[in-house]
Amino acid sequence: MEAGRRGAVLDGGVRARLPAPPARPHRDDVLIAAAGLLGGLLLWVLGLHSAPPVSGLPSWLTLVALAAISGAELLRRTAPLTGLAIAVAALTLDTCAGTLIATVVMFTDLVYAAVLYGGSRAARRIPQCAVLVTVLTTVVLLAVRRDPEMLMFGIVIGVITATPAWTGLIIRNHRDAAQAARLRAEQTALLAEMDRTQAVAGERARMARELHDMVANHLSAIAIHATAAQTIDDPGATRQALGVIRENSVQGLAEMRRLIGLLRDAAGAEEPAAVPTLDGLEALLGQARTNGAASGLTFTLDDTRHADGTDPRAALPAPVELAAYRIVQESLTNALKHAAPGEVAVRLEQARGGPLGIAVISPFGGRSGPRAPGSGAGLVGMRERTTLLGGTFEAGPVRGPAGTVWQVRAQLPAAEEKTPS
């Protein structure tokens, strides 16, 4: 039932649905019926009739009407319209046989219950019909009797029929409004929870990409050179591997500390953290050359941006620079892990107003030396970065004139930022 209720909240609108009627009479309805029946019996025993019988009918018929309308009280929630129909017949009989005030009171309660617990159409029609009956009865009685007292009789009919009907309608409208407000509050809470969950998931994904890109390069170099130090029986090569391991350990630890500091005190940072840019690619390739020397890898950078004569150092949007740097960094890390000996070429190109093109091409094939295991998270992270900026990304082996190479290509929309004059 709760799932259906939430479905109603999230289907694009708020709909206040009435609960299904109970299968058995409510305990309060049983008490009302019993109290009305006992009260009516007491009035009949005492001979307290509100009016004399009509057409000489026996007064005991009021007891039949009383029993019928007391039974109708048991239906005030389970079948309110049926109960109202029985009440109309019982009130008619009671009026003709000598009116008991208990029967009249229970009739008003059944009119009220029919509007409150009945269907929406009945809730609209019953008050209108009550007003119409009151007006027509008053007009007919005034036309037939031509007695001002009939006007008072019409007012009594209105009190018995129209007043409980409109009271039930007002209470029903308040109840529906409260239920609709509660459903809107639940909808708002659910949507807020969904937004919070999506925001947390997005932030976790961003943190995972940053952590992977910052540390994976150093850990991969450590793994490769640690394996080489264990397998190569050469003191000189071992010392060189240990030097590379120490350098990458120190750098990786520093970056980890910086990232942890940002996560712990992001709101209280006094100055923004430095964001890697494409100006740092030379230093990144220098580190890759150091880490990949033992594996027979060389690294080159070909930056042909703004070949039309514009300033190659023109600023790119910060998200584009960061994404481009991380894509190159992860591509170099993958080359250190998996590439065969040879040249790893990094190329950047961009025409005026065009997208930034990134290509990293590395030898494809088996490697005889030590390798670091991969999880595939790097390719996922590069694809996510590109998709978030609305660019395109592809990676995989490509067959060319010089054989098969592993190629990473990305196109990042990168309109130049305008410098304020």
Secondary structure by P-SEA (a helix, b strand, c coil): caaaaaaaaaccccccccccccccccaaaaaaaaaaaaaaaaaaaacccccccccccccaaaaaaaaaaaaaaaaccccaaaaaaaaaaaaaaaaaabbbaaaaaaaaaaaaaaaacccaaaaacaaaaaaaaaaaaaaaaaaacccaaaaaaaaaaaaacaaaaaaaaaaaaaaaaaaaaaaaaaaaaaaaaaaaaaaaaaaaaaaaaaaaaacaaaaaaaaaaaaaaaccccaaaaaaaaaaaaaaaaaaaaaaaaaaaaaacccccccccccccccaaaaaaaaaaaaacccbbbbbbbbbcccccccccccccaaaaaaaaaaaaaaaaaaacccccbbbbbbbbbcccccbbbbbbbbbcccccbbbbbcaaaaaaaaaaaaaaccccccccccccccbbbbbbbbcccccccccc
